[in-house]
Each structure stands twice: as C-alpha cells, then as structure tokens.
C-alpha cells in the first residue's frame, strides 16, 4: 500500500477525524505527506484543513477564504487534537453558510411545496425542496403551507416523503395539546411519486389523520 492509498484508507475508516495511532504508523512508514484532508467549496473559494507529516513534525494547515494558517506540532496527539477541533468548528461554519444560502433562496410566496430530490414541478408557483432536512427547515421557519406535492423516495437510505408527512402530523398533534395547530384547515396534498407502494402509504397516512381529526 503506497502513501496515498494508506491516507485514503485512514480517512475512510475514521470518517475524517484524525487518530494519533494512524499518524504514528504513517510516520513509521513514510517520510512526509498528507495524512488527513477535508475540503469544502463555498462560492469561488476552496476551503480546506489538512494534517501532514513534514519531515520530523506534524503540520496542520487551514485555508479559509483567502487566509491560510499553519500549525506545527512535535507529537501526533497535539496535531490530531488541533485538526479535529478546527474541523468541527469549520464544519459548523460551512453548514451555517449553506443553510443561510438555502434560506435566502426560498420564495415564501406562494405557499405551496414540491418535495422531490430530482424532479421539478411542471407548473410555476412552487417552492422546491429536495430533502427531509430542507422540508423540516422550511416548515419550521415559515409554517406548514396549504398544499404539498410529495415524492416518496428522496434518495437511497434517506428519510422519505412519508417521513416528511409523518413529521408534520406529529408536530400538529403536539401543538393540539396546547390548543393550537400546525397544519392549516384547508391543507391538501398530492403524491406524484413513481413508487406505487410509497404513494399509497403517503395517501393512507393522510386520510387516516384527516379522519382522526374529524372524529376527535
């Protein structure tokens, strides 16, 4: 296994977090090279954090926007602690920027959602959401709209459109305890999913909840 193959295997096994033992093994087998690397592109800037072996010391380098900083350490433990702290802080910062960018692009007028990870609506007048998390973020910030067109499958091993509707219902139930409501009285759904079983499950869930509200 060469230096690049080893570094890639280390990153994959530890989900990107630096482990002192693997740095020591790298140092025992190679003279220098990047061991850990985490990159994020925002606008036109490529931001990154990396931990490398530079001859006899471990060097943590961080580039954010146009600023670059390097931190040399004698031991792998110190370098890993620094790298992991920087990575966690930057991931939070990058996530916040991405979320702010998403929220700034949301058109709150009209109050209709088209939930689909790939497709776009055939007509105008929809806010397009691509995932469960976007769906939750939008409805928490702007409330439940009057109309939602659901896709069922939102990606492999990811929460589905059924999960999104279930989340709406559970939030509405919690607010009912406080004599409030989250889902408006004139709320309507459509299910445009190509998955027939998923489509049926979403429709059954909504019909069941509507009947529950009528009879409660």
SERO-4910 file (N, C-alpha, C, O; in steps of 0.05 Angstrom, whole numbers):
BEGIN
 pado doro    nc1    nc2    nc3   cac1   cac2   cac3    cc1    cc2    cc3    oc1    oc2    oc3
  Unk    A     17    -24      0      0      0      0     18     25      0     35     28     18
  Unk    A     14     43    -20     30     67    -21     19     88     -3     -1     85     11
  Unk    A     33    111     -3     26    133     16     -2    143     12    -17    147     31
  Unk    A    -10    148    -13    -37    158    -19    -59    138    -12    -80    145     -1
  Unk    A    -54    113    -18    -74     92    -12    -77     89     19    -99     86     29
  Unk    A    -55     91     33    -56     89     62    -72    113     74    -89    109     91
  Unk    A    -66    137     64    -80    161     75   -110    159     69   -127    167     86
  Unk    A   -117    150     45   -146    148     38   -160    127     56   -182    132     65
  Unk    A   -146    105     61   -158     84     78   -161     94    107   -182     88    119
  Unk    A   -142    109    117   -144    121    144   -168    140    146   -183    138    165
  Unk    A   -171    157    126   -193    176    126   -219    162    125   -238    169    140
  Unk    A   -222    141    109   -247    127    106   -255    113    132   -278    113    140
  Unk    A   -235    100    145   -241     85    169   -250    103    193   -266     95    209
  Unk    A   -238    127    194   -243    144    217   -263    167    211   -265    185    227
  Unk    A   -276    165    188   -296    185    180   -284    213    180   -298    233    186
  Unk    A   -258    215    173   -246    242    170   -233    252    195   -218    272    193
  Unk    A   -238    240    218   -225    250    243   -197    238    246   -193    215    240
  Unk    A   -179    255    257   -151    247    259   -147    229    284   -157    236    306
  Unk    A   -133    208    281   -127    189    302    -96    188    306    -82    182    287
  Unk    A    -86    193    330    -57    194    334    -43    168    326    -21    169    314
  Unk    A    -54    145    332    -41    120    325    -36    117    295    -15    107    287
  Unk    A    -55    125    279    -52    123    250    -31    142    240    -17    137    220
  Unk    A    -28    166    253     -7    184    246     20    173    252     39    176    236
  Unk    A     23    159    274     48    146    281     56    124    262     79    122    254
  Unk    A     36    109    253     41     88    233     50    100    207     69     91    194
  Unk    A     37    122    200     45    137    175     74    146    177     90    144    159
  Unk    A     81    158    201    108    168    205    129    145    204    151    149    194
  Unk    A    121    122    213    139     99    213    145     88    185    165     76    180
  Unk    A    126     93    167    128     81    140    135    101    118    144     93     97
  Unk    A    130    127    123    135    147    102    150    171    114    148    177    137
  Unk    A    164    185     96    180    208    105    162    233    108    167    249    126
  Unk    A    143    236     90    126    260     90    101    255     74     99    234     60
  Unk    A     82    273     76     57    271     60     33    278     76     33    279    101
  Unk    A     11    283     62    -15    290     74    -28    265     85    -31    245     71
  Unk    A    -36    266    110    -50    243    123    -80    246    123    -95    228    116
  Unk    A    -89    270    131   -117    276    132   -123    302    116   -107    320    116
  Unk    A   -146    302    103   -153    325     86   -183    328     85   -197    309     79
  Unk    A   -193    352     91   -222    357     90   -226    383     74   -215    404     82
  Unk    A   -242    382     53   -245    404     35   -274    411     32   -292    394     32
  Unk    A   -280    437     30   -307    447     25   -305    471      6   -290    489     11
  Unk    A   -321    470    -15   -322    493    -34   -346    510    -28   -369    500    -26
  Unk    A   -342    537    -24   -364    556    -20   -359    580    -37   -338    593    -36
  Unk    A   -379    585    -55   -376    606    -75   -351    599    -92   -350    577   -103
  Unk    A   -332    617    -94   -309    612   -111   -285    603    -95   -263    601   -106
  Unk    A   -288    599    -69   -266    592    -52   -266    563    -45   -287    551    -40
  Unk    A   -242    551    -46   -239    524    -37   -226    525     -9   -202    531     -6
  Unk    A   -241    518     11   -232    518     39   -223    490     46   -236    471     38
  Unk    A   -202    488     62   -193    461     69   -178    461     96   -168    482    105
  Unk    A   -177    438    108   -160    433    131   -145    407    126   -156    388    116
  Unk    A   -119    407    131   -104    383    126    -83    379    148    -74    398    161
  Unk    A    -77    354    153    -56    346    172    -35    330    156    -42    310    144
  Unk    A    -11    339    157     10    325    142     35    321    158     40    335    178
  Unk    A     51    302    150     77    297    161     97    312    145    100    307    121
  Unk    A    111    331    158    131    347    144    158    342    156    166    355    175
  Unk    A    172    322    146    197    313    157    193    303    186    181    282    190
  Unk    A    203    318    205    202    308    233    179    320    249    176    313    273
  Unk    A    162    336    237    139    348    252    113    343    238    113    338    214
  Unk    A     91    345    253     65    344    242     54    372    238     56    389    256
  Unk    A     44    378    214     35    405    208      5    405    201     -4    390    183
  Unk    A    -10    421    216    -38    425    210    -41    451    195    -33    472    204
  Unk    A    -53    450    171    -57    474    155    -86    479    150   -102    460    145
  Unk    A    -94    504    152   -122    512    148   -124    535    129   -110    555    132
  Unk    A   -140    532    108   -145    554     89   -175    560     90   -191    543     82
  Unk    A   -182    584     98   -210    593     99   -212    619     83   -198    639     89
  Unk    A   -228    619     62   -230    641     43   -202    647     32   -191    630     19
  Unk    A   -190    670     38   -164    676     27   -142    676     48   -119    684     43
  Unk    A   -148    666     72   -129    665     93   -119    636     97   -135    617     97
  Unk    A    -92    633    100    -81    607    104    -64    607    130    -48    626    134
  Unk    A    -67    587    147    -52    586    172    -41    558    175    -53    538    168
  Unk    A    -16    557    186     -3    531    192      4    529    221     12    548    234
  Unk    A      1    505    232      6    499    260     24    475    262     15    452    258
  Unk    A     50    478    269     68    455    271     67    443    299     63    457    319
  Unk    A     69    416    301     68    402    326     89    380    326     95    367    306
  Unk    A    101    376    350    121    355    352    109    327    355    121    307    347
  Unk    A     85    325    366     72    299    371     47    296    355     33    316    349
  Unk    A     40    271    349     16    265    334     -9    272    350    -29    281    339
  Unk    A     -8    269    377    -31    274    393    -39    303    392    -63    310    388
  Unk    A    -20    321    395    -25    350    394    -36    358    366    -55    374    364
  Unk    A    -25    347    345    -33    353    318    -62    344    313    -78    358    301
  Unk    A    -68    320    323    -95    309    319   -116    325    334   -138    330    324
  Unk    A   -110    333    359   -129    349    374   -134    376    360   -157    384    358
  Unk    A   -114    389    350   -117    414    335   -133    410    310   -152    425    304
  Unk    A   -126    389    294   -140    384    269   -170    378    274   -187    389    260
  Unk    A   -176    361    294   -204    354    299   -220    378    309   -243    382    301
  Unk    A   -208    395    325   -222    419    335   -228    438    312   -250    449    310
  Unk    A   -208    442    295   -212    460    272   -233    449    253   -250    464    243
  Unk    A   -232    423    249   -251    411    230   -280    414    240   -298    421    225
  Unk    A   -284    409    266   -311    411    277   -321    440    276   -344    445    269
  Unk    A   -304    459    282   -312    487    281   -318    496    252   -338    510    248
  Unk    A   -302    487    233   -306    495    205   -330    481    193   -345    493    178
  Unk    A   -335    456    201   -359    443    191   -384    457    200   -403    460    185
  Unk    A   -384    466    225   -407    481    235   -411    507    219   -433    515    212
  Unk    A   -388    521    214   -389    546    199   -398    541    170   -415    556    160
  Unk    A   -387    520    157   -395    515    129   -425    507    128   -439    515    109
  Unk    A   -434    491    147   -462    483    148   -480    508    151   -501    510    137
  Unk    A   -472    526    168   -488    550    172   -489    567    146   -511    577    139
  Unk    A   -467    569    132   -466    585    107   -485    572     87   -500    585     73
  Unk    A   -483    545     84   -500    531     65   -530    534     72   -547    538     55
  Unk    A   -536    533     98   -564    535    107   -574    564    102   -597    568     93
  Unk    A   -557    584    107   -565    611    102   -570    616     72   -589    629     64
  Unk    A   -552    604     56   -555    607     27   -582    594     18   -596    606      1
  Unk    A   -588    571     29   -613    558     23   -637    575     31   -656    578     15
  Unk    A   -637    585     55   -659    600     65   -663    626     50   -685    636     46
  Unk    A   -640    638     40   -642    663     25   -655    659     -2   -667    678    -13
  Unk    A   -653    635    -13   -664    629    -39   -694    620    -39   -706    617    -59
  Unk    A   -704    616    -14   -731    607    -12   -751    629    -19   -749    651     -9
  Unk    A   -769    623    -37   -791    641    -44   -815    635    -26   -828    614    -29
  Unk    A   -820    652     -7   -842    646     13   -869    652      1   -889    646     14
  Unk    A   -870    662    -22   -896    669    -35   -901    653    -59   -899    669    -77
  Unk    A   -906    634    -67   -931    622    -58   -927    601    -36   -904    592    -32
  Unk    A   -949    595    -23   -947    576     -1   -953    548    -11   -972    535     -1
  Unk    A   -937    538    -29   -940    511    -40   -913    498    -42   -894    511    -50
  Unk    A   -911    473    -34   -885    459    -34   -886    436    -55   -906    422    -57
  Unk    A   -864    433    -69   -860    410    -86   -836    395    -75   -813    405    -77
  Unk    A   -840    372    -63   -819    357    -50   -810    334    -68   -824    316    -74
  Unk    A   -785    337    -77   -774    317    -95   -743    320    -96   -733    343    -98
  Unk    A   -729    298    -95   -700    300    -95   -688    305   -122   -664    313   -124
  Unk    A   -703    301   -144   -692    304   -171   -709    322   -188   -700    341   -200
  Unk    A   -735    315   -190   -753    328   -209   -761    356   -201   -759    364   -177
  Unk    A   -770    371   -221   -782    398   -216   -811    398   -224   -819    382   -241
  Unk    A   -827    415   -213   -856    416   -220   -860    425   -249   -844    439   -260
  Unk    A   -882    416   -260   -889    422   -288   -901    450   -290   -901    462   -312
  Unk    A   -910    461   -268   -922    488   -268   -907    506   -248   -893    496   -230
  Unk    A   -910    532   -250   -897    551   -232   -913    553   -207   -936    543   -204
  Unk    A   -901    567   -188   -916    572   -163   -909    554   -140   -924    553   -120
  Unk    A   -887    539   -142   -880    520   -120   -852    529   -109   -835    539   -123
  Unk    A   -849    523    -83   -823    523    -71   -813    494    -72   -826    476    -62
  Unk    A   -790    490    -85   -780    463    -89   -761    456    -66   -742    470    -61
  Unk    A   -767    434    -53   -749    424    -31   -739    396    -39   -754    380    -50
  Unk    A   -714    390    -32   -701    366    -42   -698    344    -22   -691    322    -29
  Unk    A   -701    350      4   -695    330     24   -713    334     49   -726    354     52
  Unk    A   -712    314     66   -726    315     92   -716    339    108   -733    353    120
  Unk    A   -690    344    109   -680    366    125   -688    393    114   -695    411    130
  Unk    A   -688    396     88   -698    421     76   -727    425     83   -736    447     88
  Unk    A   -742    403     82   -771    404     88   -775    414    117   -792    431    121
  Unk    A   -761    402    135   -764    409    163   -755    438    168   -769    454    181
  Unk    A   -732    446    156   -723    474    159   -743    494    149   -749    514    162
  Unk    A   -754    488    126   -774    507    113   -799    509    130   -808    532    136
  Unk    A   -810    487    138   -836    488    153   -833    499    181   -851    512    191
  Unk    A   -809    495    193   -805    507    219   -802    537    217   -811    551    235
  Unk    A   -790    547    196   -786    575    193   -811    590    183   -817    612    192
  Unk    A   -825    578    163   -847    591    150   -875    579    155   -895    589    146
  Unk    A   -875    557    170   -901    544    176   -909    525    154   -896    523    133
  Unk    A   -929    509    160   -939    490    141   -955    504    119   -972    520    125
  Unk    A   -949    498     93   -964    511     71   -991    499     68   -999    480     83
  Unk    A  -1006    509     49  -1033    499     44  -1033    475     25  -1053    461     24
  Unk    A  -1011    471     12  -1011    449     -8   -983    438    -11   -963    453    -12
  Unk    A   -980    412    -11   -954    399    -15   -958    376    -35   -976    359    -32
  Unk    A   -940    375    -54   -939    353    -73   -915    336    -65   -892    345    -66
  Unk    A   -920    311    -57   -900    293    -45   -888    274    -66   -902    261    -81
  Unk    A   -861    271    -65   -848    248    -76   -843    229    -52   -841    239    -29
  Unk    A   -841    203    -57   -836    185    -35   -806    181    -31   -796    186     -9
  Unk    A   -792    172    -51   -763    165    -49   -747    191    -52   -746    203    -74
  Unk    A   -732    198    -31   -716    222    -32   -686    216    -31   -670    232    -22
  Unk    A   -679    192    -40   -651    183    -41   -648    157    -26   -664    151     -8
  Unk    A   -627    142    -33   -622    116    -20   -616    119      9   -599    135     17
  Unk    A   -630    104     26   -625    103     55   -629    130     68   -616    136     88
  Unk    A   -646    148     56   -652    174     67   -681    175     75   -698    161     64
  Unk    A   -688    193     94   -717    196    101   -734    202     76   -725    217     58
  Unk    A   -758    192     76   -775    193     52   -796    215     55   -798    229     75
  Unk    A   -812    218     33   -835    236     35   -855    227     56   -868    244     68
  Unk    A   -857    201     60   -875    191     81   -865    201    109   -881    209    126
  Unk    A   -839    202    113   -827    212    138   -833    242    141   -838    251    163
  Unk    A   -833    256    119   -839    285    120   -868    290    129   -873    307    146
  Unk    A   -886    275    117   -914    278    125   -918    269    154   -933    281    169
  Unk    A   -905    248    162   -906    238    190   -896    260    209   -907    263    231
  Unk    A   -875    274    201   -865    295    218   -885    318    221   -889    328    243
  Unk    A   -898    325    199   -919    346    200   -941    338    219   -950    354    236
  Unk    A   -950    313    217   -972    303    234   -964    303    263   -980    312    280
  Unk    A   -940    294    269   -931    292    297   -929    320    309   -936    324    332
  Unk    A   -920    339    293   -918    367    303   -946    379    307   -951    393    327
  Unk    A   -964    373    289   -992    382    292  -1004    371    317  -1019    384    332
  Unk    A   -999    345    323  -1010    332    347   -999    345    372  -1014    349    392
  Unk    A   -973    351    372   -961    363    396   -973    390    402   -978    398    425
  Unk    A   -978    406    380   -990    432    384  -1019    431    392  -1029    449    405
  Unk    A  -1033    410    384  -1061    407    392  -1064    405    422  -1084    414    433
  Unk    A  -1044    394    436  -1045    392    465  -1046    420    477  -1058    424    498
  Unk    A  -1034    440    463  -1034    468    472  -1057    484    460  -1056    508    460
  Unk    A  -1077    470    448  -1099    482    435  -1091    499    411  -1103    520    405
  Unk    A  -1070    490    398  -1060    503    374  -1060    483    351  -1066    460    355
  Unk    A  -1052    492    327  -1049    473    305  -1026    482    287  -1019    506    286
  Unk    A  -1015    463    273   -993    468    255  -1002    465    226   -994    481    209
  Unk    A  -1018    445    221  -1028    441    194  -1054    457    190  -1072    454    206
  Unk    A  -1055    474    169  -1079    491    165  -1104    474    158  -1101    452    147
  Unk    A  -1127    485    163  -1152    471    158  -1156    465    128  -1168    444    121
  Unk    A  -1146    482    111  -1150    478     82  -1127    463     69  -1123    465     45
  Unk    A  -1111    449     85  -1087    435     75  -1095    413     56  -1113    397     62
  Unk    A  -1081    411     33  -1085    390     14  -1058    378      5  -1038    392      6
  Unk    A  -1059    353     -3  -1035    340    -13  -1039    327    -40  -1062    321    -48
  Unk    A  -1017    324    -54  -1016    308    -78   -991    290    -76   -972    298    -63
  Unk    A   -993    266    -87   -969    248    -86   -962    242   -115   -976    227   -129
  Unk    A   -939    253   -124   -931    249   -152   -910    227   -155   -898    225   -176
  Unk    A   -905    212   -134   -884    192   -134   -889    170   -154   -912    162   -159
  Unk    A   -868    160   -166   -870    137   -185   -869    111   -170   -872     90   -182
  Unk    A   -865    112   -144   -866     88   -127   -894     82   -118   -905     96   -101
  Unk    A   -908     62   -129   -936     58   -123   -942     51    -94   -961     61    -83
  Unk    A   -924     36    -82   -928     29    -54   -924     53    -36   -939     58    -18
  Unk    A   -902     68    -42   -897     93    -27   -919    113    -30   -927    126    -11
  Unk    A   -930    116    -54   -952    134    -60   -976    126    -43   -989    144    -31
  Unk    A   -983    101    -43  -1006     91    -28  -1002     96      2  -1021    103     16
  Unk    A   -978     91     12   -973     95     41   -976    124     49   -987    129     71
  Unk    A   -967    142     33   -970    171     40  -1000    178     40  -1009    192     58
  Unk    A  -1014    170     19  -1042    176     17  -1058    164     41  -1076    177     52
  Unk    A  -1052    139     48  -1066    127     70  -1060    141     97  -1078    144    113
  Unk    A  -1035    150    100  -1028    164    125  -1044    189    127  -1054    196    149
  Unk    A  -1046    204    105  -1061    230    107  -1091    226    111  -1103    240    126
  Unk    A  -1102    206     97  -1131    200    100  -1136    192    129  -1156    200    141
  Unk    A  -1119    175    140  -1122    166    168  -1121    189    187  -1137    190    206
  Unk    A  -1103    208    183  -1101    230    201  -1125    249    198  -1135    260    218
  Unk    A  -1134    254    174  -1157    271    169  -1182    259    184  -1197    274    197
  Unk    A  -1185    233    181  -1208    220    195  -1205    222    225  -1225    225    239
  Unk    A  -1181    220    235  -1176    222    264  -1184    250    274  -1197    253    295
  Unk    A  -1177    271    258  -1183    299    266  -1213    304    265  -1224    319    282
  Unk    A  -1227    292    245  -1256    295    243  -1270    282    267  -1289    293    277
  Unk    A  -1260    260    275  -1274    244    296  -1265    251    325  -1276    241    344
  Unk    A  -1244    267    327  -1234    273    354  -1246    298    366  -1240    306    388
***
